[in-house]
């Protein structure tokens, strides 16, 4: 079976050690994470892991089964790229003199719809949000000018499908009341 | 899911206690009266309370923390209750890891409690500090560190609930020393649910009906059952199921004893050293019904050629096990006790006499080529099989047999007679040498009315031999049989078959085991001649006390049949 990008989303309780528990599911199977992001979710006190891996669909299904089996995971899903809306954010730190000495860099910023976060006499910081490809294109354009620092976030993704997490939690509170 | 249970026992009068005392009170609330452990610095406040509560909560001092976990496992497997083990931080906690991993892979309900350095010292590399939460995460069903005394009752209640519910497993609770010294108003509410955890998945009516249709239409159906039948306490339902349908049933080693070994529809063991018939016929059946088992690689052999011709039905409680190793046609989710009951009314009895005859034919071949000479040898050294034959004659299938790991384990599982459930206790998934001696101690305490016989090889015996001290101190009347071939026999067998007899580090120069047992004041005997074997076993089994018997067996015998690694179940070798 063909390996492709899968975005795994897990809705969880906020628990110390859960990150270790989830990441060990991948390391046990010798699977590298392309990216991992944790954040709050749309539900109070419920957290969300967004993990990107290059695997086969069969592997993705089994990984989700193992993740969901963990006590503090409410529900986990896997999605292909076309089933999600996803973005990454990158920050570029560059010398400020470039802005004034080479007007072309301003055009690059405009063209790539990047955003200047801060400017100091020594450096400026540029933020770009978009797909991996869009970020990489900008990187390729800016790299020749000299990057003082570069960092890119993990993927965050919203699915086109509904997740029904609130329903699961609602059912539990009805059953236990 | 509406749960109908008796009103929770709630202490109306709250009592201010220390965290350490709360740990004991929680155990008592959960009905625990026996725990296994080893004291040390970071768990001393709890031990101090154990001293005060010694009339209500009995503590068994093992000789190593690993022994405490295996004893707790043996207790759990024999009694069906949650086993409890307790140890200190650092090395005490890390010595737990093997037993926890064993309990995880064999689905044994166990709660392990470890002490931890004071919370202000966490992360400072303090004396006997180790990150046991981090270390135990991949091998626990759940784990949790407690740093505040007031969290103890809720976390302990959750620990017991998680350990015993759904597919059972081990839970580790790590309690910092300041949490043990701290105080709280004690109130205990048993845990009834965790919102992110569904212990038993919902069974769909469609799955029941689809499974019933496949079963009813089958011409050559075969059942493979595992420990799920025992853990789900579904032995009666399972027996009714096979008797109503007349379908032959084979078992995995953890399923052994869920069905009497002399039941006419019990066709033996599947897997690497299982019986000839059920292995070969796995690749001839038209419907394979897997009940409470997980298609371990030792059961399936090469997956590419495993039961490809068959429709497969999987009765299973753990959704992550379905379609993990083997793709199935129908998955019936739920506790097998419930699902077997649900499917029963839809099933009809069919005539499978020609199909059953095939099992008989293979059985005859296996008897002639392997079994008869193993059980009834007329010359040569004592075989492992004939030891089992004599034990069977005396126990009539009523005893609990606790085996270790290796050739003797396969022989025990192949030849032991059982007519009661929870009788075969062995380390299945992890294959932990050293399991049997401490597990037998726990098994005897978990089922004191039953005869408990540990059957161990000379290698595994020496991995936890210090637990003879626990037997000496507690006077627990377990019987210990060491089948001594002066070799790490299973590894030697592989070296003979697959490594041109290069016996790298498998020969053992062994001590005088009888003298060692006698040093612990345990009655001990050794036999090496056939004519003395029966009376030595009789003497051991008639003793009311612990008894050690060394049987010097044939040094270089092999366990057959055998499915070589990577081969198909139907390519099982008889020699």
Interface residues (C-beta under 8 A of the other chain):
Chain A: X12 X13 X16 X17 X20 X21 X24 X28 X61 X62 X65 X66 X68 X69 X71 X72 X73 X74 X169 X172 X173 X175 X176
Chain B: X1 X2 X3 X133 X134 X137 X138 X141 X142 X143 X144 X145 X162 X192 X193 X194 X195 X196 X197 X318 X319 X320 X323 X324
